[in-house]
């Protein structure tokens, strides 16, 4: 189930990127620089903006649904923790022989 969902998610991601890159910016008539007039477009004179905006909306909705579904499915998995339930014993610092060191310094 999750493998199919991941495959759909990746396909929608690539489609969403391509759809956004196909859209023209507002006021940027870069398509006219390459000889593309409104009569020579693939989607018609005004069809490109509405078709691409609807395709972007559909792809974004599918992307969000697959993202939320994948997050929900991965949240229910129980994994083994690195930290165990029982606490590790706290090590005590090594005790030094201060008395012997003090006596040796005092005898000199």
matplotlib code that plots the C-alpha trace (Angstrom):
import matplotlib.pyplot as plt

x = [0.0, 2.7, 4.9, 2.0, 1.4, 5.1, 5.1, 2.0, 3.5, 6.7, 4.8, 2.7, 5.8, 7.4, 4.1, 3.6, 7.1, 6.6, 3.2, 4.5, 7.5, 5.2, 3.2, 4.1, 4.6, 2.2, 3.2, 6.2, 5.5, 8.6, 6.6, 6.3, 10.1, 10.3, 7.6, 4.7, 1.6, -1.8, -3.1, -0.1, -0.4, -1.1, -4.1, -5.7, -5.7, -6.9, -7.0, -3.4, -3.8, -7.1, -5.9, -2.6, -4.1, -6.6, -3.9, -1.8, -4.7, -5.5, -1.8, -1.4, -4.5, -3.3, 0.2, -1.2, -3.4, -0.6, 1.7, -0.8, -1.6, 2.1, 2.7, -0.3, 0.9, 4.4, 3.3, 1.7, 4.8, 6.4, 10.1, 12.7, 14.2, 17.9, 17.4, 16.3, 13.7, 16.1, 18.4, 22.1, 24.1, 25.8, 29.5, 31.2, 34.4, 37.6, 38.7, 42.2, 44.4, 44.6, 46.0, 49.1, 49.7, 49.2, 51.6, 54.3, 54.2, 54.3, 57.4, 59.6]
y = [0.0, 2.5, 1.6, 2.5, 5.7, 6.7, 6.0, 8.2, 10.9, 11.0, 11.1, 14.0, 15.8, 15.7, 16.7, 19.6, 20.9, 20.6, 22.3, 25.2, 25.6, 25.6, 28.6, 32.1, 34.8, 37.7, 40.4, 38.4, 37.7, 35.5, 33.2, 36.0, 36.3, 32.7, 33.3, 32.0, 34.1, 33.5, 31.8, 29.4, 28.2, 24.6, 25.3, 28.1, 31.9, 31.8, 28.1, 27.8, 29.8, 28.2, 24.7, 25.0, 26.7, 23.9, 21.3, 23.0, 23.0, 19.3, 18.3, 20.3, 18.7, 15.2, 16.1, 17.2, 14.2, 11.8, 13.7, 13.5, 9.9, 8.9, 10.9, 9.1, 5.7, 6.2, 7.6, 4.4, 2.2, 1.0, 0.9, -0.2, 2.7, 3.3, 4.3, 1.5, 1.6, 0.9, 3.7, 3.1, 3.2, 6.4, 5.9, 7.5, 9.5, 7.7, 8.5, 9.9, 9.4, 13.0, 12.1, 10.5, 13.4, 15.9, 14.1, 13.8, 17.5, 18.4, 16.2, 17.9]
z = [0.0, 1.0, -2.0, -4.4, -2.5, -2.7, -6.4, -6.9, -4.7, -6.7, -10.0, -8.7, -7.5, -10.9, -12.6, -10.2, -10.9, -14.7, -14.6, -12.6, -14.9, -17.9, -16.6, -17.7, -15.1, -14.9, -17.3, -18.6, -22.3, -22.8, -25.1, -27.6, -27.8, -29.2, -31.8, -29.9, -30.6, -29.0, -32.2, -32.2, -28.6, -27.8, -25.5, -27.5, -27.0, -23.3, -22.6, -21.4, -18.3, -17.2, -18.0, -16.3, -13.3, -12.9, -13.4, -10.7, -8.3, -8.9, -8.6, -5.4, -3.9, -4.8, -3.5, -0.1, 0.2, -0.5, 1.9, 4.7, 4.1, 4.0, 7.3, 8.9, 7.8, 9.0, 12.4, 13.4, 13.2, 16.4, 16.2, 18.7, 20.6, 20.9, 24.5, 26.7, 29.4, 32.3, 33.1, 32.8, 36.1, 36.8, 37.2, 40.2, 39.7, 40.7, 44.3, 44.6, 47.6, 48.8, 52.2, 50.7, 48.3, 51.1, 53.5, 50.8, 50.1, 53.8, 54.5, 52.0]

ax = plt.figure().add_subplot(projection="3d")
ax.plot(x, y, z, "-o")
ax.set_aspect("equal")
plt.show()
